[in-house]
Amino acid sequence: MNYSHQLPLIDDGDPIDDGDPIVEPLREAYKRANPSARKLLEAASAIWDGKPSQIKSPEIAAAMLADMMELDQEQMVVLCLSTKSTVLKQERVYKGTIDTTAIRVAEIFRPAIECNARGVIVAHNHPSGDAAPSPEDVRVTSIIQQAGEMLDIEVLDHIIIGAHGHQSLRERGFMTSGSN
């Protein structure tokens, strides 16, 4: 799977489909974003051509989930991807407390199985604002990756969204190379 592209800017005057379920949260998050968060969104700019949103980098995934920067409870989202890394489905699978999310791995893969996804990107927010992965984040990522291997669904990344940016556990070296 390809995983290196950029995301559409939403404040550049280009016509963007107002009804698009990916673009609308971005537009709203961009309007409310602080300067650091805007920098994240701007760094993830790309061409929007009306095709299903394609995820080719952690920056795109983080920008698609920019609305998570403002949440006051930890939540987990799964992006289900096709073989061409287009988003088939985006589903919020957990809502936790101010600093925890209870995770049942089967629920993470349910949306991917339902839409016959080839891969997933898992993301969650840290309401504290600090996107640094905790030891528990790393441990859970390993478990999610093992489950994905058994299901033949590649776990492309686990992204943590903070108030001022994001962290990719794949880029940080906390994920093994998949065999899928």
N, C-alpha and C positions, 0 to 999 in steps of 0.2 A: 504494500500500500504506500502511496505517495503521501508525504506529510511535510510539505514545505511550500506555503503560499501565503497570501495576505488577505485581509478582510476589507469589505467596502467601507469607506468613510461615509458618514450619513449626513454630513453638514457641508457638502461640497457643491451643492446646487444641481447635481445630476438627478435626473428623474429616477426615483426608486419606488418600486411597487409598495404603496402604503399598506396593503393588506398582508404583506409577507410576514409570516410568524417569526422569522429570524431577524428581520430588519427592524420591526417595530420596537422590540425591547432595546435594541441598540440605539435607536433614535432617542428614546426616552432617557436611557442611561447617559447618553452623550449630553443631553440638555442639562441634566442634574450633576454631572461629573465634576469633581474638583480638578484642578490643573494636572495633577499627577495621573488621575484616572483618564483624563482626556488624552494625555500623552500615550497611554496604553492603546486607546482606541485609534488614535492617529497613526501610531506605529504599525497598526494592523490594517492599514488601508489597502484596498485592492479594487479590481474592476468588478462591478456588479453587472452581469449580463442577462439577468432573468432566469438563469439556470438554477437548479437546486444548489444551495450553499455547499461549497466544497471546503473541506478542512484539510489544509496541508501544513499547518504549523500550530504550535501551542498558542501563538499570538492570535490566530483566527479563532480558535476555540475559546480563549479567554475573552476576546472581544464579543463573541456571540453570547457569552454568559455574563457580560458586564453588569447586568442588573443585580447579580449576586454580591457585588461589592458593598451594597447598601443594606443587606439583610442583617437583622439583629439576632437571628438564630442560625445555627449551622444547618445547611441543607446540602443534599447531594443530587447531582443531575447526571444522567447518562445521555450521551450523544451516540446514536446508533448510525453506523456508516455503511455505505455500500462498498463494493470492491473498488470503486473509483473515488472513494472518500467523500461522497456526497451525503448530506444528512438525510437519513430516512425518517428519523424520529428523534425528538428531544423530550425527555421525560424526567421530571423531578421525582426521585424515588424515595427520598427520605427528608424529613424535617426533624431536627433535633432541638437541643437546648442552646443556651448561649455559647457553650463550648464543647458540645458532644453531639454526635449523630450515631444512633444505634444502626448497625449495618448487618443485614442478612444478605449474604452474597447472592443467593438465588433471586432475590428481588432486583438486584442490579442487572442481571442478565435476562429477566423476563421480557422487557421491551425489545431487547435485541433478538430474542428468539421469535417473538411475535411478528416482527417485521423482516425476519430472515436476514439480519445484518451480518456482515462479514467481520466487522470490527466495532469497537466501542472506545469512546473517550469518557472517562469518569472524571467528574469535577465536583469539588465542594468548596465552600467558603469558610473563612475564619473571621467571625464577627469581631474579633479583637483587632482586625486590620492587618495583622502580621501574616504574610503568606508563607512563611517558612514552614516546611513540613515537620511535624512532630514525629517522635519514634513510633507512635501508634499509627500515624498516616503511612509510614513506610511499611510497617507490619501488615496493615490491612491491604495495601497495594500489592504486596507479595501474594497474599491469599486470593485477591481478585484475579491476579494474573494467572495463578495456578488453575483457578476455576475456568477461566477463559480458555486455557490450553486444553482442558478436558472437554469443553464444549465446542472446540474448534472455532472460537470467536476471539480474534486478536484484541488484546487490550493495548491500544496504541499509546495511551498516556493517562496519567492521573494528574489533574491540574488543580492547584489550590489557588483560590481567588482571595485576595486581601483588599483592603481599602485603597491601596496605592499601586497595585499591580498583581502579578501572579507568579507562581512557581510551577514549573513542569518537573514532575518526578523523573520522567525519562531523561530530560536534559541534565538534571542533577545527578544522573547515574544510579538512581535507586530502582530502576526496572531492568530486568534481564531482556536480552534480545529474544523475541518470540520465534517459535519454530513454525508458526502458521504462515 
